[in-house]
Amino acid sequence: MLVVASLIFSFLLVAVTPIIGGIEVKVQKSPWRIQTLFSVECQNYFDWQTVGLVHSYHKVQQPGPITRLLSCTEEERRRYKGMGLAPTFEVPSMSRHPKTGDWYPAINKPAGIVHWLKHSKDAENVDWVVILDADMIIRGPIIPWELGAEKGKAVAAYYGYLIGCDNILAQLHTKHPELCDKVGGLLAMHIDDLRVLAPMWLSKTEEVREDRAHWGTNITGDIYAQGWISEMYGYSFGAAEVGLHHRISEDLMIYPGYVPRSGVEPILLHYGLPFKVGNWSFSKLEHHEDGIVYDCNRLFPPPPYPKEVQMIESNPHERQGLFLSIECINTLNEGLLAHHASMGCPRPQWSKYLSFLKSKRFSELTKTKYLNYQEMRNSTMEQRKASDESRRSHPKIHTLFSTECSPYFDWQTVGLIHSFHLSGQPGNITRLLSCTDEDLKNYKGHDLAPTHYVPSMSQHPLTGDWYPAINKPAAVLHWLNHVETDAEFVVILDADMILRGPITPWEYGAERGHPVSTPYEYLIGSDNVLAKIHTRNPGACDKVGGVIVMHIEDLRKFALYWLHKTEEVRADKAHYATNFTGDIYSSGWISEMYGYSFGAAELNLKHIVRRDILIYPGYVPDPGVNYKVFHYGLRFTVGNWSFDKADWRTTDVVNTCWAKFPEPPPHPSDLTAMDEKALQRDLLSIECGQALNRALQLHHERRKCPLYSIINSQPALLDGKIDEKKEIVYRKSKLPVSEASNISLLHGSKFLDRSLRIWMIGIWALSVVGFLVAISMVLSKRKVEITRSKKTRKKNPYTGVSVKNYDTESSSEA
């Protein structure tokens, strides 16, 4: 009997083995074993991100296990309650560097991976590793070998803002700067490559973090200039050092709020930046201390429904981007619902939104996305090849703008620099800062932009004429004479501008002898006696200004003429009149603009005049034009809201914590009554106002503005120093954003502090008065009782028993 049973078992084993073997070849055996890793800390901030990422991981059935690398101090670990949120491998916290004491939590990512490789048994049974950030939503399986990963070549997403790969930063921190790739976000590689890379990733992160001399925005691309992206450079420099190449894709991952290329379905959403759909918006930083994971049935504010998105955006391409944005938050909320149910939370009350999350429509919209890997690989290779050729063929660009040492120009600088980094403008940007020695002593805005300091010409050294606008040509000339640049073209802007997209010579046809500029039709002096007086070639005088794109060799010859002709026109007071200059103030205030036009005419520079680059908010846009620049030089209005830069000439919104401008309306007030032209005009005006306020908000976060005393705002002190750890949490919390909207703009955060003092004084005064009234009442009552007592004693000659009884009664009354 046993023999028969043994034969039957052997037969079944042989019969089943091909099936099991087939599965093993696909899932278990080398080289198919995949491990997904992500790094977090013991904070609510990472807990809700963990729930979203792990939920999406299960939803798309990402192959292989997922592991959370959890970095906590011993104190944090004792208080932490989120151990059950994901499969977890605990790693020592490096947030406070054990040797330098530097507070830099981002270093936990490479440090955690090094620790995992060394101490985890899972690392011994893996062939491929996918490394993600916690603030991601997976939309489709990430299969490294299908994406083109191989030994010696990882797959990664493109991070174009890592400009340090092209400059001195790479030259200082890797022996192979030519191998430095601008990558991050999604990383997929063979485990053998990771073992070689990880220690170098950690070491290079420490190197860049310690290199404070090169934290500047113009070197790193970090808009905060605080070394916060040192870990990203640590990866790129470490990979270059060990010779790890990358297959780079710009289509695998997308930030919600961005629009994917036509026909592309990204498989990863990275919600690292704020994004909005209509009047709704989301920023992860507003939920830094949010315990939403532990609050039963609480979700993030629901975004618009798909039908509403279709009404908001008629362009199918743009609409796809909005659909990705709502999918991101809806998937997060779906994950929170599932997590709350697993906690044993009571069943949530019915709502339209909950019904939508459980609907077939939502299931269809968020179904797993599968890439056509071969097509994607070919497309990516062609795209990168074309991109590399484009970079090699296109000339280098440098952007300049001129300002002075005053609050008026500081907030304009904040707005322009913020928009520059979002616009994708190639090359670096430099602020030409004109200040007197006295101004510089008290100036607080040195960190607002990469800066070249120039002597102030506001008070002309020879004539004594007060004309600050002359600083623009004087500063450009000074920069040319004192700075070596390898730029072939220079883009010159004004400070009161917001960039919406890149301005490049190859797009607009600029070349030597033919600068590109925008029309300034009101420069009527180019057609009359003013031009005849001030240039030998009045026929070559162009009515241009605002944005200038000029070849560097033309600029070297032209800059001195620009300054000289500005002095000439400014000195010609006899022709200040409006009928000569078009200047409504007849004050010679636009002499610098004529100095530019007349100087260019002297060299016979013929401008390519483009009307599709710049628009003034408040003007009606031409249909279908995607303007690259807002120039908010004039007052503009939307309904009852308006903005005029001149109203903010003396208000220091940059150095007043959380101060900002009046918030524009979220949309034009009466959409039904507006024609299409008026609607587009108002939408652009709103965009400009919002861009300025967003730039100020990020600036205040970068400056680590404290919260207000009403919410225990003072940063924690350790041995007389700010506790940097608490300070980071503190500045990223959601309260500054909402509180800032209620601040008096003229008084900034002082308004709330003063109000609190008034309330506290009032409460204290009322307490004192109440106390005095109570004492007065007690004393009055006591006085009456004493009087009554005296009268009783006079009536009763026997004091023994009667007095004793009276005293007892009065005591009980008291």
Long-range contacts (C-beta under 8 A, 24 or more apart in sequence): 27-63, 30-127, 31-127, 31-128, 31-145, 31-190, 32-63, 32-127, 32-128, 32-145, 33-64, 33-125, 33-126, 33-127, 33-128, 34-62, 34-63, 34-64, 34-126, 34-127, 34-128, 34-129, 34-130, 34-143, 34-144, 35-64, 35-65, 35-66, 35-67, 35-122, 35-123, 35-126, 35-128, 35-129, 35-130, 35-191, 36-62, 36-64, 36-65, 36-66, 36-67, 36-129, 36-130, 36-131, 36-132, 36-142, 37-66, 37-67, 37-69, 37-113, 37-116, 37-129, 37-130, 37-131, 37-132, 38-66, 38-67, 38-68, 38-69, 38-131, 38-132, 38-133, 38-134, 38-136, 39-68, 39-69, 39-71, 39-108, 39-109, 39-112, 39-113, 39-133, 39-134, 40-68, 40-69, 40-70, 40-71, 40-134, 41-70, 41-71, 41-72, 41-76, 41-93, 41-95, 41-105, 41-108, 42-70, 42-71, 42-72, 42-73, 42-76, 42-77, 42-79, 42-80, 42-82, 43-288, 43-729, 44-288, 44-289, 44-290, 44-291, 44-292, 44-293, 44-294, 45-284, 45-287, 45-288, 45-289, 45-290, 45-729, 45-732, 46-134, 47-82, 47-85, 47-293, 47-294, 48-287, 48-290, 48-292, 48-293, 48-332, 48-336, 49-134, 49-135, 49-284, 50-82, 50-85, 50-86, 50-134, 51-85, 51-293, 51-332, 51-335, 51-336, 51-339, 52-137, 52-331, 52-332, 52-335, 52-336, 53-132, 53-134, 53-135, 53-136, 53-137, 53-138, 54-85, 54-86, 54-335, 55-331, 55-332, 55-334, 55-335, 55-338, 55-339, 56-136, 56-137, 56-138, 56-139, 56-331, 56-335, 57-138, 59-138, 59-331, 59-366, 59-368, 60-138, 60-139, 60-140, 60-141, 60-368, 60-369, 61-141, 61-368, 62-130, 62-138, 62-141, 62-142, 63-141, 63-143, 64-126, 64-128, 65-122, 67-116, 67-120, 67-122, 69-108, 69-109, 69-112, 69-113, 69-115, 69-116, 71-95, 71-105, 71-108, 71-111, 71-112, 81-294, 82-293, 85-293, 85-339, 89-116, 89-120, 89-122, 91-115, 91-116, 95-725, 96-725, 97-206, 100-210, 102-209, 102-210, 103-724, 103-725, 103-728, 104-209, 104-227, 104-230, 104-231, 105-725, 105-728, 106-205, 106-228, 106-229, 106-230, 106-231, 107-202, 107-205, 107-206, 107-209, 107-230, 107-231, 109-231, 110-198, 110-201, 110-202, 110-205, 110-231, 110-234, 110-235, 110-238, 111-202, 113-194, 113-198, 113-201, 114-198, 114-199, 114-201, 114-202, 117-194, 117-195, 117-198, 123-191, 126-191, 127-190, 127-191, 128-188, 128-189, 128-190, 128-191, 129-187, 129-188, 129-189, 129-190, 129-191, 129-194, 130-186, 130-187, 130-188, 131-186, 131-187, 131-188, 132-185, 132-186, 132-187, 132-268, 133-185, 133-270, 133-272, 135-270, 135-271, 135-272, 135-284, 136-185, 136-253, 136-268, 136-269, 136-270, 136-271, 137-268, 137-269, 137-271, 137-327, 137-328, 137-331, 137-332, 138-267, 138-268, 139-265, 139-266, 139-267, 139-268, 139-269, 139-327, 139-366, 139-368, 139-369, 140-265, 140-267, 140-368, 140-369, 140-370, 140-371, 141-267, 141-368, 141-370, 142-186, 142-188, 142-252, 142-267, 142-268, 143-373, 144-188, 144-189, 144-190, 146-371, 146-373, 147-188, 147-247, 147-249, 147-252, 147-371, 147-373, 147-376, 147-377, 148-247, 148-373, 148-377, 148-380, 149-188, 149-189, 149-190, 149-247, 150-190, 151-190, 151-192, 151-193, 152-190, 152-193, 152-243, 152-244, 152-245, 153-244, 153-245, 153-246, 153-247, 154-187, 154-188, 154-189, 154-190, 154-193, 154-239, 154-244, 154-245, 154-246, 154-247, 155-186, 155-187, 155-188, 155-189, 155-246, 155-247, 155-249, 155-252, 156-181, 156-183, 156-184, 156-185, 156-186, 156-187, 156-188, 156-246, 156-247, 156-248, 156-249, 157-183, 157-184, 157-185, 157-186, 157-248, 157-249, 157-250, 157-252, 157-253, 157-268, 157-270, 158-182, 158-183, 158-248, 158-249, 158-250, 159-183, 159-184, 159-185, 159-232, 160-424, 161-221, 161-421, 162-220, 162-221, 162-229, 162-232, 162-233, 162-236, 163-219, 163-220, 163-221, 163-428, 164-214, 164-219, 164-220, 164-221, 164-233, 165-236, 167-219, 168-214, 168-219, 169-208, 169-211, 169-214, 169-219, 169-220, 169-233, 170-236, 170-237, 170-240, 172-211, 172-214, 173-204, 173-207, 173-208, 173-211, 173-233, 173-237, 174-204, 174-237, 174-240, 174-241, 175-241, 176-240, 176-241, 176-243, 177-240, 178-240, 179-239, 179-240, 179-243, 179-245, 180-236, 180-237, 180-239, 180-240, 181-236, 181-239, 181-240, 181-245, 181-246, 181-248, 182-236, 182-248, 183-235, 183-236, 183-239, 183-246, 183-248, 184-232, 184-235, 184-236, 185-253, 185-268, 185-270, 186-252, 186-253, 186-268, 187-235, 189-244, 193-242, 193-244, 196-242, 196-244, 197-238, 197-239, 197-242, 197-244, 200-238, 200-239, 200-241, 200-242, 201-234, 201-235, 201-238, 201-239, 202-234, 202-238, 203-234, 203-238, 204-233, 204-234, 204-235, 204-237, 204-238, 204-241, 205-230, 205-231, 205-233, 205-234, 205-235, 205-238, 206-234, 207-234, 207-237, 208-233, 208-234, 208-237, 209-234, 216-450, 217-417, 217-421, 217-449, 217-450, 218-428, 218-429, 218-430, 218-450, 221-421, 223-417, 223-418, 223-421, 223-698, 223-702, 224-702, 225-447, 225-702, 226-702, 247-377, 247-380, 247-381, 248-380, 248-384, 249-376, 249-380, 250-380, 250-383, 251-376, 251-379, 251-380, 254-324, 256-282, 256-324, 256-325, 256-328, 257-321, 257-325, 258-321, 259-317, 259-318, 259-320, 259-321, 260-320, 260-321, 260-324, 262-317, 265-369, 265-371, 266-324, 266-369, 267-369, 267-371, 269-324, 269-327, 269-328, 271-328, 274-694, 275-325, 276-325, 277-303, 277-304, 277-309, 277-312, 277-322, 277-325, 277-326, 278-304, 278-308, 278-309, 278-312, 278-666, 278-667, 279-666, 279-667, 280-304, 282-325, 282-328, 282-329, 283-737, 285-701, 285-732, 285-733, 285-734, 286-733, 286-734, 286-737, 287-734, 288-729, 288-732, 288-733, 288-734, 289-729, 289-733, 289-734, 290-734, 292-336, 293-336, 293-339, 294-343, 296-340, 296-343, 296-345, 296-346, 297-337, 297-340, 297-345, 297-346, 297-348, 298-336, 299-333, 299-336, 299-337, 299-353, 300-329, 300-332, 300-333, 300-336, 302-329, 302-330, 302-333, 302-353, 303-329, 303-330, 305-356, 306-361, 306-365, 323-365, 327-365, 327-366, 330-357, 330-362, 330-366, 331-366, 333-357, 334-362, 334-366, 394-426, 394-504, 394-506, 395-487, 395-488, 395-489, 395-505, 395-506, 396-426, 396-427, 396-486, 396-487, 396-488, 396-489, 397-425, 397-426, 397-427, 397-487, 397-488, 397-489, 397-490, 397-491, 397-504, 397-505, 398-427, 398-428, 398-429, 398-430, 398-485, 398-487, 398-489, 398-490, 398-491, 399-425, 399-427, 399-428, 399-429, 399-430, 399-490, 399-491, 399-492, 399-493, 400-429, 400-430, 400-432, 400-476, 400-479, 400-490, 400-491, 400-492, 400-493, 401-429, 401-430, 401-431, 401-432, 401-492, 401-493, 401-494, 401-495, 401-497, 402-431, 402-432, 402-434, 402-471, 402-472, 402-475, 402-476, 402-494, 402-495, 403-431, 403-432, 403-433, 403-434, 403-495, 404-433, 404-434, 404-435, 404-439, 404-456, 404-458, 404-468, 404-471, 405-433, 405-434, 405-435, 405-436, 405-439, 405-440, 405-443, 405-445, 406-439, 407-650, 407-651, 407-652, 407-653, 407-654, 407-655, 408-645, 408-648, 408-649, 408-650, 409-495, 410-445, 410-448, 410-652, 410-654, 410-655, 411-648, 411-653, 411-654, 411-692, 411-696, 412-495, 412-496, 412-645, 413-445, 413-448, 413-449, 413-495, 414-448, 414-654, 414-695, 414-696, 414-699, 415-498, 415-691, 415-692, 415-695, 415-696, 416-449, 416-493, 416-495, 416-497, 416-498, 416-499, 417-448, 417-449, 417-695, 418-691, 418-694, 418-695, 418-698, 418-699, 419-497, 419-498, 419-499, 419-500, 419-691, 419-695, 420-499, 422-499, 423-499, 423-500, 423-501, 423-502, 423-628, 424-501, 424-502, 425-491, 425-499, 425-502, 425-503, 426-502, 426-504, 427-487, 430-479, 430-483, 432-471, 432-472, 432-475, 432-476, 432-478, 432-479, 433-475, 434-458, 434-468, 434-471, 434-474, 434-475, 444-654, 444-655, 445-654, 445-655, 448-654, 448-699, 452-478, 452-479, 452-482, 452-483, 454-478, 454-479, 460-567, 463-571, 465-570, 465-571, 467-570, 467-588, 467-591, 469-566, 469-589, 469-590, 469-591, 469-592, 470-563, 470-566, 470-567, 470-570, 470-591, 470-592, 472-592, 473-559, 473-562, 473-563, 473-566, 473-592, 473-595, 473-596, 473-599, 474-563, 476-555, 476-559, 476-562, 477-559, 477-560, 477-562, 477-563, 480-555, 480-556, 480-559, 485-552, 487-552, 488-551, 488-552, 489-549, 489-550, 489-551, 489-552, 490-548, 490-549, 490-550, 490-552, 490-555, 491-547, 491-548, 491-549, 492-547, 492-548, 492-549, 492-550, 493-546, 493-547, 493-629, 494-546, 494-631, 494-633, 496-631, 496-632, 496-633, 496-645, 497-547, 497-629, 497-630, 497-631, 497-632, 498-629, 498-630, 498-632, 498-688, 498-691, 498-692, 499-628, 499-629, 500-626, 500-627, 500-628, 500-629, 500-630, 501-626, 501-628, 502-628, 503-547, 503-549, 503-613, 503-628, 503-629, 504-549, 505-549, 505-551, 508-549, 508-608, 508-610, 508-613, 509-608, 510-549, 510-550, 510-551, 510-608, 511-551, 512-551, 512-553, 512-554, 513-551, 513-554, 513-604, 513-605, 513-606, 514-605, 514-606, 514-607, 514-608, 515-548, 515-549, 515-550, 515-551, 515-554, 515-600, 515-605, 515-607, 515-608, 516-547, 516-548, 516-549, 516-550, 516-607, 516-608, 516-609, 516-610, 516-613, 517-542, 517-544, 517-545, 517-546, 517-547, 517-548, 517-549, 517-607, 517-608, 517-609, 517-610, 518-544, 518-545, 518-546, 518-547, 518-609, 518-610, 518-611, 518-613, 518-614, 518-629, 519-543, 519-544, 519-609, 519-611, 520-544, 520-545, 520-546, 520-593, 522-582, 523-581, 523-582, 523-590, 523-593, 523-594, 523-597, 524-580, 524-581, 524-582, 525-575, 525-580, 525-581, 525-582, 525-594, 526-594, 526-597, 528-580, 529-575, 529-580, 530-569, 530-572, 530-575, 530-580, 530-581, 530-594, 531-597, 531-598, 531-601, 533-572, 533-575, 534-565, 534-568, 534-569, 534-572, 534-594, 534-598, 535-565, 535-598, 535-601, 535-602, 536-601, 536-602, 537-601, 537-602, 537-604, 538-601, 540-600, 540-601, 540-604, 540-605, 540-606, 541-597, 541-598, 541-600, 541-601, 542-597, 542-600, 542-601, 542-606, 542-607, 542-609, 543-597, 544-596, 544-597, 544-600, 544-607, 544-609, 545-593, 545-596, 545-597, 546-614, 546-629, 546-631, 547-613, 547-614, 547-628, 547-629, 548-596, 550-605, 554-603, 554-605, 557-603, 558-599, 558-600, 558-603, 558-605, 561-598, 561-599, 561-600, 561-602, 561-603, 562-595, 562-596, 562-599, 562-600, 563-595, 563-599, 564-595, 564-599, 565-594, 565-595, 565-596, 565-598, 565-599, 565-602, 566-591, 566-592, 566-594, 566-595, 566-596, 566-599, 567-595, 568-595, 568-598, 569-594, 569-595, 569-598, 570-595, 615-684, 617-643, 617-684, 617-685, 617-688, 617-689, 618-681, 618-685, 619-681, 620-677, 620-678, 620-680, 620-681, 621-677, 621-680, 621-681, 621-684, 627-684, 630-684, 630-687, 630-688, 630-691, 632-688, 632-692, 636-685, 636-688, 637-685, 638-664, 638-665, 638-668, 638-669, 638-682, 638-685, 638-686, 638-689, 639-665, 639-668, 639-669, 639-682, 640-669, 641-665, 641-689, 643-685, 643-688, 643-689, 651-745, 651-746, 652-748, 653-696, 653-745, 653-748, 654-696, 654-699, 656-747, 656-748, 656-749, 656-750, 657-700, 657-703, 657-705, 657-706, 657-748, 657-749, 658-697, 658-700, 658-705, 658-736, 658-739, 658-740, 658-743, 658-748, 658-749, 659-696, 659-700, 659-740, 659-743, 659-745, 659-748, 659-749, 660-692, 660-693, 660-696, 660-697, 660-740, 660-741, 660-743, 660-745, 661-689, 661-692, 661-693, 661-696, 661-745, 662-745, 663-689, 663-690, 663-693, 663-741, 664-689, 664-690, 697-736, 697-737, 697-740, 700-736, 700-740, 701-731, 701-732, 701-736, 704-728, 704-730, 704-731, 705-731, 705-736, 705-749, 706-730, 706-731, 707-733, 707-735, 707-736, 707-739, 708-739, 708-749, 708-752, 708-753, 708-756, 709-753, 709-756, 710-752, 710-756, 711-735, 782-814, 785-810, 785-813, 785-814
